[in-house]
Amino acid sequence: MCGIVGILGKHQVAPLMVEALKRLEYRGYDSAGIATLDDGTLDRRRATGKLINLSDLLVTEPLAGLSGIGHTRWATHGKPTQANAHPHQAGRVAVVHNGIIENFSTLRAELEAGGATFQTETDTEVVVHLCDSHLRAGKTPLEAARLTLARLHGAFALVFLFAGQDDLLIAARRGSPLAIGYGEGEAFVGSDALALAPLTNRIAYLEEGDHAVVTRNVITVYDETDAEVERKIETTDLDHLLVDKGRYKHFMAKEIHEQPAVLADALARYTDPSTGRIDMETGLDVSRFDRVVLVACGTAHYACHVAKYWFEDLLRLPVEIEVASEFRYREPPLNERTLGIFVSQSGETADTLAALRYVRAQGGMIVSMVNVDSSTIARESDLALPILAGPEIGVASTKAFACQLLTLAAFAISTASRRGTITGDREAELVRALRTLPELVTRALDLEPTIADLSREVAKATDVLFLGRGTMYPIALEGALKLKEISYIHAEGYASGELKHGPIALVDEFVPVVVLAPSGNLHDKSMSNMEEVMARDGKVLLVTDSDGAKAATGEPWAALELPDCAPIVAPILYAIPMQLLSYHCALQKGTDVDQPRNLAKSVTVE
Ligand code: G6P
């Protein structure tokens, strides 16, 4: 949610900051801006809309300077106008901010009473006025920043730039991530290592409550008590972080097509074909817990929803799934026998992190599955399992979903095996099934031309229903979410059995109904539901396998035949046509696939 960057460079920083902001655009893209110091004087350029507008503005109105801060915004307080775009400035200080200042209205009233004039509708502007008031009272930049930080409530990351201070940035982290980059006679600050990847691979992450005084040659980090602390400098793998679209038109398309490869990587890490076992040394006392709660947001939540079926089946334990934003405020009774599993691509989602801390406070055990190993969620877990999807840039999650599912499946199998609820033979059978995934997913991707054709019709609809039973139910939910996210077509996912309890009222000849029904014990029931839709002229798109197609009754509008697969891999496989369908519908509608309106990839505000 909002990307921030700061550079103390040797060269002109404006172009470097625009490049860094491009790499942060996944965090927000409704407006952007930069501020630099030229001969000690602060100046800013800001533009609404995508970063390209800021780049264009910088061509006609360039900004000189070797020091600067930049921001790409996802609006929380105040519309995405130029005035509300960051950096904000008052007097001698400019600031970029990610997060929310919860007590901004109290502070604003206080500052206005003291004579401050506000130019924006943002919560952030209180930060610059507060800081400026301390500077005017004779405080040093560090003192002024500390006095300001002491007044702020909420979760945020901030970077301050001061007029006349060409070799100084002050960065502060409370709740939102911030990375410090070390260069040779240069220094950097960014929301993540990805932003800084072309600039440096030596990164330290601020911890909760830290602030840093950043100069070109010396970086000093202080904790929340203002005591000087060391934060480990890590060397990041630049090749891994430098990502582009390759031959694809969109990151989403590239990421969909990367799934066979990233699943193969994750399988190589988590399965051992020579023993037929899961290779996941967790060090957990698996006899300790008697209940599992799986908590996440968005697509990651649907991965948890699938995992509920696996965990109940394999572990024979009570399993609950929760959306993090509800779970954290409900204060459910938990104890030290609870295993909390937190799934998050970014590892920074504010609600998921808060839910994790709640489970920790109740004495529960914390396992997380994240794509960003250095993330806060990973660092606050007893065990953090990387999902190994590689950087995911498209806002709509695709390959991370597949890898979340694979990691959840591997964890469920390994834990069940160690708890003795499945035999070694069953484990080997499941591992064999998982290892078929790269091949199966490759074959599913071959359906793309057919799906592109079907999308021409589906894209005309104003409503689409997705139905599934068993593990296909969460895939129906995920299919509907993907379609909503990137094509803006209204879509609902339903458990097929619920059809007649409401959604069937929506069905007519204009409503495509995607029925996810692999062959197996639930196929007959799904066919009955499909018949109910067809009897009301609904336009059924059946997604099944060869046996499922043979046993299908009636005449669906269209059918997609996926390769036969074991039940444990079906959710991962059946998600592929859902991703392709939403992608091609979005192409039909001409929407912004990688950066759909109003969405952000990493949601670091509640
Ligand atoms: C946002 C993204 C989704 C993602 C969700 C959870 O809504 O747009 O794609 O599933 O956040 O994010 P996380 O990083 O915790 O998986």
Residues whose N, C-alpha, C, O or C-beta is under 5 A from the ligand:
A	BS01	G6P	C297 G298 T299 A300 V343 S344 Q345 S346 G347 T349 V395 A396 S397 A600 K601 V603
